[in-house]
Amino acid sequence: MPELRDLKRFVFRSFLPLLGASLLAYMVFRTGPAAVWEQIHAVGWGLALIIFMGGFSQLIKTCAWRQTFACDISGLSWPRSLGAQLVSDAVGQLGFAGKLFGEGLRISMLGSAVPLANGISSSAIDGGLHAFTAVVVTVLGITATLLITPLDGPWRIYVVVLAAVLIAIVGTSALAVAREWRLMGNVARAIGRLPRLHNLVSGKLSVIDSAEHNLLNFYREEPLAFCASLLLNLLWHVMAVLEVYLVLRFMAGNVGVVGAFAMEGLTKLINLVGALSPGNLGTFEAGNMLIAKMFGVTGSAGLTLALCRRARAIFWAGVAAICMVVMKKGESTSKMEVKGNDENQTLDRAYSSFAADGASR
């Protein structure tokens, strides 16, 4: 029955968020609300600094994204770019499905200022460079962890294997771009052979091919823009490392810059594991507690670090919601103005025609 299937789907979708919220509540209770509040009080005004740095990171990410357009973007304003980036990032907090939907929103919010194929390819290039730099930071963070923390034999082997897998993924992706493997176009054509999806896919093949062409040839045709976007994405990760370092320093933690770098690298693994959980709720906080203990920091400090970063994400998600409402209202107003102008022009033409008829008579 459709009603039963819908109920099961709703229960399944609600299970993970409820499980994550329960896990978070348990960790706060186990650590002690008083201990967590004491750590938050120690951070104090530093939380405002972290939120401000989060906004600066969004500016960096927007600038990196704007570098990836293989077309004229003079019609795409900076406020619209920043608003689209904020909305995409906010929706992307909801897990893997949220990231896909957020990218779709970011492309759709470009409007007529950018051709669709260029919007898709820029999103793919930006996402690819961000993922590449994230893997680089993760591998370096794992390496730093092996050097500065005493891991047991089995754990050390697991970490090395994981780093090797990540390096293999990056190498394969780089080879695909270098050899110009048209994976998206071939997959789309394979899907288009299915009877029910033929009409849906065939009309979009030209857009997919154009987007893939821009993706595969971007670093050859725009080497300066490629390098600029790559460096800006690396700067975004540096800001994340600085965020970890500052929060721990406010809590009188004894973790240096290298330790903060290693912790951020391992945190990206937590984000990858928790991508299936909406908002990474609970798993992000639990992972931060475990990582903090690896570096000689108390579990309450690790939990507070995660809560501060969560508060920063929530703040900018709220700003993103405001941006989306304002942009939607602006689009509605523009459409009404265009419609009003069209109606006025129609009335003017009718009046001119009526006046001409009267004069001829």
FITORLO-111335 format. One record per residue (C-alpha): residue number from 1; chain; x, y, z. Coordinates in Angstrom, 2 decimals. Example, Ala and Ser with C-alpha at 12.3 -4.5 7.8 and 13.67 -1.06 7.14 Angstrom:
REM FITORLO-111335
[rec 1, "A", [12.30, -4.50, 7.80]] [rec 2, "A", [13.67, -1.06, 7.14]] 
***
This chain:
REM FITORLO-111335
[rec 1, "A", [0.00, 0.00, 0.00]] [rec 2, "A", [1.32, 3.50, -0.84]] [rec 3, "A", [0.41, 4.84, 2.62]] [rec 4, "A", [2.41, 2.08, 4.33]] [rec 5, "A", [5.42, 2.65, 2.07]] [rec 6, "A", [5.30, 6.39, 2.80]] [rec 7, "A", [5.12, 5.69, 6.53]] [rec 8, "A", [8.12, 3.35, 6.39]] [rec 9, "A", [10.06, 5.91, 4.38]] [rec 10, "A", [9.24, 8.63, 6.91]] [rec 11, "A", [10.26, 6.43, 9.84]] [rec 12, "A", [13.55, 5.50, 8.16]] [rec 13, "A", [14.37, 9.14, 7.32]] [rec 14, "A", [13.57, 10.22, 10.87]] [rec 15, "A", [15.56, 7.43, 12.52]] [rec 16, "A", [19.08, 8.71, 11.76]] [rec 17, "A", [18.47, 12.33, 12.90]] [rec 18, "A", [16.83, 11.09, 16.09]] [rec 19, "A", [19.70, 8.67, 16.67]] [rec 20, "A", [22.23, 11.46, 16.13]] [rec 21, "A", [20.40, 13.84, 18.48]] [rec 22, "A", [20.19, 11.09, 21.11]] [rec 23, "A", [23.92, 10.41, 20.76]] [rec 24, "A", [24.71, 14.12, 21.16]] [rec 25, "A", [22.47, 14.40, 24.24]] [rec 26, "A", [24.12, 11.32, 25.75]] [rec 27, "A", [27.62, 12.73, 25.22]] [rec 28, "A", [26.68, 16.05, 26.84]] [rec 29, "A", [25.12, 14.17, 29.78]] [rec 30, "A", [28.09, 11.79, 30.08]] [rec 31, "A", [30.64, 14.61, 29.93]] [rec 32, "A", [28.61, 16.76, 32.28]] [rec 33, "A", [26.67, 19.88, 31.27]] [rec 34, "A", [28.61, 21.91, 33.83]] [rec 35, "A", [31.97, 20.85, 32.34]] [rec 36, "A", [30.77, 21.68, 28.81]] [rec 37, "A", [29.43, 25.07, 29.93]] [rec 38, "A", [32.75, 25.82, 31.65]] [rec 39, "A", [34.62, 25.15, 28.40]] [rec 40, "A", [32.16, 27.27, 26.39]] [rec 41, "A", [32.60, 30.07, 28.92]] [rec 42, "A", [36.37, 29.74, 28.46]] [rec 43, "A", [35.96, 30.25, 24.70]] [rec 44, "A", [33.86, 33.36, 25.43]] [rec 45, "A", [34.14, 36.08, 22.81]] [rec 46, "A", [36.25, 33.69, 20.74]] [rec 47, "A", [32.99, 32.19, 19.46]] [rec 48, "A", [32.20, 35.52, 17.77]] [rec 49, "A", [35.67, 35.43, 16.19]] [rec 50, "A", [35.02, 31.89, 14.92]] [rec 51, "A", [31.71, 32.98, 13.39]] [rec 52, "A", [33.42, 35.95, 11.71]] [rec 53, "A", [36.14, 33.67, 10.36]] [rec 54, "A", [33.39, 31.41, 9.01]] [rec 55, "A", [32.07, 34.33, 6.97]] [rec 56, "A", [35.56, 35.07, 5.67]] [rec 57, "A", [35.92, 31.41, 4.67]] [rec 58, "A", [32.68, 31.69, 2.70]] [rec 59, "A", [34.11, 34.70, 0.85]] [rec 60, "A", [37.22, 32.67, 0.01]] [rec 61, "A", [35.09, 29.77, -1.21]] [rec 62, "A", [32.95, 32.09, -3.34]] [rec 63, "A", [36.05, 33.63, -4.91]] [rec 64, "A", [37.43, 30.14, -5.65]] [rec 65, "A", [34.13, 29.20, -7.30]] [rec 66, "A", [34.00, 32.34, -9.44]] [rec 67, "A", [37.44, 31.45, -10.82]] [rec 68, "A", [36.07, 28.25, -12.36]] [rec 69, "A", [33.65, 29.81, -14.86]] [rec 70, "A", [34.80, 29.37, -18.45]] [rec 71, "A", [32.62, 32.26, -19.63]] [rec 72, "A", [31.91, 35.92, -19.03]] [rec 73, "A", [30.40, 36.41, -15.54]] [rec 74, "A", [30.15, 40.20, -15.57]] [rec 75, "A", [26.38, 39.78, -15.18]] [rec 76, "A", [26.83, 37.65, -12.04]] [rec 77, "A", [27.14, 39.99, -9.08]] [rec 78, "A", [29.24, 39.23, -6.03]] [rec 79, "A", [26.27, 39.38, -3.61]] [rec 80, "A", [24.37, 36.84, -5.74]] [rec 81, "A", [27.45, 34.57, -5.91]] [rec 82, "A", [27.94, 34.76, -2.14]] [rec 83, "A", [24.25, 34.13, -1.47]] [rec 84, "A", [24.25, 31.08, -3.74]] [rec 85, "A", [27.40, 29.75, -2.05]] [rec 86, "A", [25.90, 30.22, 1.42]] [rec 87, "A", [22.69, 28.43, 0.43]] [rec 88, "A", [24.61, 25.56, -1.17]] [rec 89, "A", [26.85, 25.16, 1.88]] [rec 90, "A", [23.90, 25.29, 4.29]] [rec 91, "A", [21.95, 22.59, 2.42]] [rec 92, "A", [25.16, 20.58, 2.05]] [rec 93, "A", [25.26, 20.21, 5.84]] [rec 94, "A", [22.42, 17.67, 5.53]] [rec 95, "A", [24.64, 14.85, 4.27]] [rec 96, "A", [25.43, 13.40, 0.86]] [rec 97, "A", [21.95, 13.99, -0.57]] [rec 98, "A", [22.06, 17.53, 0.80]] [rec 99, "A", [25.34, 18.21, -1.00]] [rec 100, "A", [23.86, 17.10, -4.33]] [rec 101, "A", [20.72, 19.17, -3.78]] [rec 102, "A", [22.81, 22.14, -2.61]] [rec 103, "A", [24.88, 22.07, -5.79]] [rec 104, "A", [21.69, 22.00, -7.83]] [rec 105, "A", [20.39, 25.01, -5.92]] [rec 106, "A", [23.64, 26.89, -6.44]] [rec 107, "A", [23.44, 26.34, -10.21]] [rec 108, "A", [19.77, 27.29, -10.38]] [rec 109, "A", [20.36, 30.50, -8.42]] [rec 110, "A", [22.72, 31.73, -11.13]] [rec 111, "A", [19.68, 32.48, -13.26]] [rec 112, "A", [20.24, 33.77, -16.77]] [rec 113, "A", [23.57, 35.39, -15.85]] [rec 114, "A", [25.47, 32.19, -16.73]] [rec 115, "A", [24.69, 29.52, -19.37]] [rec 116, "A", [23.52, 26.24, -17.83]] [rec 117, "A", [26.44, 24.19, -19.19]] [rec 118, "A", [28.95, 26.64, -17.70]] [rec 119, "A", [27.11, 26.60, -14.39]] [rec 120, "A", [27.23, 22.80, -14.23]] [rec 121, "A", [30.89, 22.57, -15.23]] [rec 122, "A", [31.93, 25.32, -12.78]] [rec 123, "A", [30.15, 23.50, -9.98]] [rec 124, "A", [31.89, 20.24, -10.92]] [rec 125, "A", [35.31, 21.93, -11.18]] [rec 126, "A", [34.86, 23.74, -7.88]] [rec 127, "A", [33.66, 20.57, -6.15]] [rec 128, "A", [36.52, 18.56, -7.63]] [rec 129, "A", [39.20, 21.03, -6.54]] [rec 130, "A", [37.66, 21.30, -3.08]] [rec 131, "A", [37.59, 17.51, -2.73]] [rec 132, "A", [41.16, 17.22, -4.04]] [rec 133, "A", [42.51, 19.75, -1.55]] [rec 134, "A", [40.49, 18.11, 1.25]] [rec 135, "A", [42.08, 14.74, 0.47]] [rec 136, "A", [45.54, 16.36, 0.43]] [rec 137, "A", [44.91, 17.90, 3.86]] [rec 138, "A", [43.52, 14.57, 5.14]] [rec 139, "A", [46.54, 12.58, 3.96]] [rec 140, "A", [48.95, 15.14, 5.44]] [rec 141, "A", [46.92, 15.16, 8.66]] [rec 142, "A", [47.10, 11.37, 8.87]] [rec 143, "A", [50.87, 11.55, 8.28]] [rec 144, "A", [51.24, 14.14, 11.04]] [rec 145, "A", [49.15, 11.96, 13.36]] [rec 146, "A", [51.44, 8.99, 12.75]] [rec 147, "A", [54.43, 11.15, 13.62]] [rec 148, "A", [53.20, 12.87, 16.78]] [rec 149, "A", [50.79, 10.38, 18.41]] [rec 150, "A", [51.57, 6.91, 19.78]] [rec 151, "A", [49.12, 4.70, 17.86]] [rec 152, "A", [48.98, 0.95, 18.49]] [rec 153, "A", [50.14, -1.49, 15.78]] [rec 154, "A", [46.71, -2.37, 14.25]] [rec 155, "A", [45.50, 1.25, 14.30]] [rec 156, "A", [48.69, 2.39, 12.61]] [rec 157, "A", [48.13, -0.17, 9.83]] [rec 158, "A", [44.50, 0.92, 9.36]] [rec 159, "A", [45.50, 4.57, 9.11]] [rec 160, "A", [48.25, 3.83, 6.56]] [rec 161, "A", [45.84, 1.75, 4.43]] [rec 162, "A", [43.26, 4.52, 4.54]] [rec 163, "A", [45.83, 7.09, 3.43]] [rec 164, "A", [46.87, 4.80, 0.56]] [rec 165, "A", [43.23, 4.45, -0.56]] [rec 166, "A", [42.75, 8.23, -0.55]] [rec 167, "A", [45.95, 8.73, -2.55]] [rec 168, "A", [44.76, 6.12, -5.07]] [rec 169, "A", [41.43, 7.93, -5.47]] [rec 170, "A", [43.17, 11.24, -6.11]] [rec 171, "A", [45.58, 9.63, -8.58]] [rec 172, "A", [42.74, 7.98, -10.50]] [rec 173, "A", [40.80, 11.25, -10.67]] [rec 174, "A", [43.85, 13.13, -11.95]] [rec 175, "A", [44.44, 10.42, -14.57]] [rec 176, "A", [40.82, 10.65, -15.71]] [rec 177, "A", [41.18, 14.39, -16.28]] [rec 178, "A", [44.59, 14.05, -17.97]] [rec 179, "A", [43.33, 11.32, -20.33]] [rec 180, "A", [40.04, 13.17, -20.90]] [rec 181, "A", [37.87, 10.21, -19.97]] [rec 182, "A", [34.32, 11.36, -20.75]] [rec 183, "A", [32.68, 9.47, -17.93]] [rec 184, "A", [29.61, 11.70, -17.51]] [rec 185, "A", [28.71, 11.62, -21.21]] [rec 186, "A", [29.18, 7.84, -21.48]] [rec 187, "A", [27.12, 7.20, -18.34]] [rec 188, "A", [24.37, 9.52, -19.61]] [rec 189, "A", [24.27, 7.71, -22.95]] [rec 190, "A", [24.11, 4.34, -21.20]] [rec 191, "A", [21.18, 5.58, -19.11]] [rec 192, "A", [19.56, 7.03, -22.25]] [rec 193, "A", [19.38, 3.55, -23.77]] [rec 194, "A", [16.74, 2.62, -21.21]] [rec 195, "A", [13.31, 3.00, -22.82]] [rec 196, "A", [11.72, 5.00, -20.01]] [rec 197, "A", [14.63, 7.41, -19.66]] [rec 198, "A", [15.53, 7.93, -23.31]] [rec 199, "A", [13.47, 11.08, -23.85]] [rec 200, "A", [14.54, 12.53, -20.50]] [rec 201, "A", [18.29, 12.10, -21.12]] [rec 202, "A", [18.55, 12.64, -24.89]] [rec 203, "A", [17.46, 16.26, -24.66]] [rec 204, "A", [20.18, 17.02, -22.11]] [rec 205, "A", [23.15, 15.30, -23.77]] [rec 206, "A", [24.38, 18.52, -25.39]] [rec 207, "A", [24.44, 20.29, -22.01]] [rec 208, "A", [26.22, 17.32, -20.37]] [rec 209, "A", [28.82, 17.12, -23.16]] [rec 210, "A", [29.47, 20.86, -23.01]] [rec 211, "A", [29.81, 20.79, -19.21]] [rec 212, "A", [32.20, 17.82, -19.35]] [rec 213, "A", [34.28, 19.52, -22.04]] [rec 214, "A", [34.67, 22.59, -19.80]] [rec 215, "A", [35.54, 20.35, -16.84]] [rec 216, "A", [38.23, 18.33, -18.65]] [rec 217, "A", [39.85, 21.28, -20.43]] [rec 218, "A", [39.66, 23.91, -17.70]] [rec 219, "A", [43.22, 23.48, -16.41]] [rec 220, "A", [44.60, 23.61, -19.99]] [rec 221, "A", [42.58, 26.57, -21.25]] [rec 222, "A", [42.60, 28.61, -18.01]] [rec 223, "A", [45.81, 27.71, -16.14]] [rec 224, "A", [45.88, 30.93, -14.08]] [rec 225, "A", [42.26, 30.57, -13.00]] [rec 226, "A", [42.90, 26.89, -12.20]] [rec 227, "A", [45.87, 27.73, -9.97]] [rec 228, "A", [43.97, 30.59, -8.31]] [rec 229, "A", [41.00, 28.36, -7.48]] [rec 230, "A", [43.30, 25.61, -6.22]] [rec 231, "A", [45.18, 28.00, -3.92]] [rec 232, "A", [41.96, 29.57, -2.64]] [rec 233, "A", [40.57, 26.13, -1.78]] [rec 234, "A", [43.79, 25.38, 0.11]] [rec 235, "A", [43.40, 28.70, 1.93]] [rec 236, "A", [39.87, 27.62, 2.93]] [rec 237, "A", [41.33, 24.52, 4.60]] [rec 238, "A", [44.01, 26.66, 6.29]] [rec 239, "A", [41.19, 28.73, 7.80]] [rec 240, "A", [39.63, 25.51, 9.13]] [rec 241, "A", [42.96, 24.54, 10.77]] [rec 242, "A", [43.22, 28.03, 12.28]] [rec 243, "A", [39.69, 27.63, 13.65]] [rec 244, "A", [40.66, 24.43, 15.47]] [rec 245, "A", [43.84, 26.00, 16.81]] [rec 246, "A", [42.12, 29.14, 18.13]] [rec 247, "A", [39.25, 27.33, 19.86]] [rec 248, "A", [41.69, 25.01, 21.64]] [rec 249, "A", [43.91, 27.95, 22.61]] [rec 250, "A", [40.91, 29.74, 24.14]] [rec 251, "A", [40.30, 26.61, 26.22]] [rec 252, "A", [43.99, 26.58, 27.27]] [rec 253, "A", [44.70, 23.49, 25.20]] [rec 254, "A", [48.32, 22.50, 24.62]] [rec 255, "A", [47.87, 21.60, 20.93]] [rec 256, "A", [50.16, 23.45, 18.54]] [rec 257, "A", [49.66, 24.35, 14.89]] [rec 258, "A", [50.86, 20.92, 13.68]] [rec 259, "A", [48.52, 19.20, 16.11]] [rec 260, "A", [45.60, 21.38, 14.97]] [rec 261, "A", [46.46, 20.51, 11.36]] [rec 262, "A", [46.45, 16.79, 12.19]] [rec 263, "A", [43.15, 17.11, 14.06]] [rec 264, "A", [41.52, 18.88, 11.11]] [rec 265, "A", [42.76, 16.17, 8.75]] [rec 266, "A", [41.16, 13.48, 10.91]] [rec 267, "A", [37.99, 15.56, 11.29]] [rec 268, "A", [37.54, 15.44, 7.52]] [rec 269, "A", [37.45, 11.65, 7.84]] [rec 270, "A", [34.68, 12.02, 10.41]] [rec 271, "A", [32.77, 14.23, 7.96]] [rec 272, "A", [33.19, 11.58, 5.27]] [rec 273, "A", [31.95, 8.78, 7.54]] [rec 274, "A", [29.03, 10.90, 8.76]] [rec 275, "A", [27.96, 12.00, 5.27]] [rec 276, "A", [25.10, 9.47, 5.36]] [rec 277, "A", [23.78, 11.01, 8.59]] [rec 278, "A", [21.76, 14.24, 8.10]] [rec 279, "A", [23.84, 17.07, 9.47]] [rec 280, "A", [26.44, 14.60, 10.76]] [rec 281, "A", [24.63, 15.12, 14.06]] [rec 282, "A", [26.16, 13.24, 16.95]] [rec 283, "A", [28.84, 11.51, 14.89]] [rec 284, "A", [30.71, 14.80, 14.37]] [rec 285, "A", [30.75, 15.54, 18.10]] [rec 286, "A", [31.68, 11.97, 19.05]] [rec 287, "A", [34.49, 11.94, 16.48]] [rec 288, "A", [35.88, 15.23, 17.80]] [rec 289, "A", [35.95, 13.83, 21.32]] [rec 290, "A", [37.88, 10.76, 20.18]] [rec 291, "A", [40.33, 12.83, 18.11]] [rec 292, "A", [40.89, 15.25, 21.00]] [rec 293, "A", [41.79, 12.38, 23.34]] [rec 294, "A", [44.34, 11.12, 20.81]] [rec 295, "A", [46.18, 14.44, 21.16]] [rec 296, "A", [46.02, 14.63, 24.95]] [rec 297, "A", [43.04, 16.99, 25.08]] [rec 298, "A", [40.07, 16.29, 27.35]] [rec 299, "A", [36.87, 14.90, 25.89]] [rec 300, "A", [34.92, 17.93, 27.10]] [rec 301, "A", [37.27, 20.22, 25.14]] [rec 302, "A", [36.78, 18.09, 22.02]] [rec 303, "A", [33.00, 18.24, 22.45]] [rec 304, "A", [33.13, 22.01, 22.95]] [rec 305, "A", [35.25, 22.39, 19.82]] [rec 306, "A", [32.59, 20.51, 17.85]] [rec 307, "A", [29.77, 22.57, 19.38]] [rec 308, "A", [31.53, 25.85, 18.52]] [rec 309, "A", [31.95, 24.74, 14.91]] [rec 310, "A", [28.33, 23.60, 14.87]] [rec 311, "A", [27.22, 27.02, 16.16]] [rec 312, "A", [29.22, 28.73, 13.40]] [rec 313, "A", [27.58, 26.51, 10.75]] [rec 314, "A", [24.09, 27.19, 12.15]] [rec 315, "A", [24.68, 30.95, 12.18]] [rec 316, "A", [25.72, 31.06, 8.52]] [rec 317, "A", [22.91, 28.66, 7.60]] [rec 318, "A", [20.53, 31.25, 9.05]] [rec 319, "A", [22.18, 33.94, 6.97]] [rec 320, "A", [21.80, 31.67, 3.93]] [rec 321, "A", [18.06, 31.32, 4.60]] [rec 322, "A", [17.72, 35.11, 4.71]] [rec 323, "A", [19.70, 35.44, 1.47]] [rec 324, "A", [17.45, 32.92, -0.27]] [rec 325, "A", [14.27, 34.72, 0.83]] [rec 326, "A", [15.64, 38.09, -0.31]] [rec 327, "A", [16.79, 36.70, -3.66]] [rec 328, "A", [13.43, 34.98, -4.27]] [rec 329, "A", [11.57, 38.21, -3.46]] [rec 330, "A", [13.88, 40.10, -5.82]] [rec 331, "A", [13.15, 37.62, -8.63]] [rec 332, "A", [9.39, 37.89, -8.02]] [rec 333, "A", [9.58, 41.69, -8.08]] [rec 334, "A", [11.59, 41.63, -11.32]] [rec 335, "A", [9.07, 39.31, -12.95]] [rec 336, "A", [6.20, 41.56, -11.91]] [rec 337, "A", [8.01, 44.62, -13.28]] [rec 338, "A", [8.68, 42.85, -16.58]] [rec 339, "A", [5.05, 41.77, -16.78]] [rec 340, "A", [3.88, 45.31, -15.98]] [rec 341, "A", [6.17, 46.76, -18.65]] [rec 342, "A", [4.86, 44.24, -21.20]] [rec 343, "A", [1.28, 45.15, -20.36]] [rec 344, "A", [2.05, 48.87, -20.64]] [rec 345, "A", [3.70, 48.34, -23.99]] [rec 346, "A", [0.67, 46.36, -25.18]] [rec 347, "A", [-1.67, 49.18, -24.06]] [rec 348, "A", [0.54, 51.77, -25.74]] [rec 349, "A", [0.46, 49.83, -29.00]] [rec 350, "A", [-3.31, 49.42, -28.77]] [rec 351, "A", [-3.78, 53.13, -28.07]] [rec 352, "A", [-1.48, 54.08, -30.97]] [rec 353, "A", [-3.41, 51.77, -33.29]] [rec 354, "A", [-6.73, 53.22, -32.10]] [rec 355, "A", [-5.45, 56.78, -32.59]] [rec 356, "A", [-4.20, 55.96, -36.08]] [rec 357, "A", [-7.57, 54.48, -37.02]] [rec 358, "A", [-9.34, 57.56, -35.71]] [rec 359, "A", [-7.08, 59.86, -37.70]] [rec 360, "A", [-7.62, 57.92, -40.91]] [rec 361, "A", [-11.35, 58.22, -40.50]] 
***
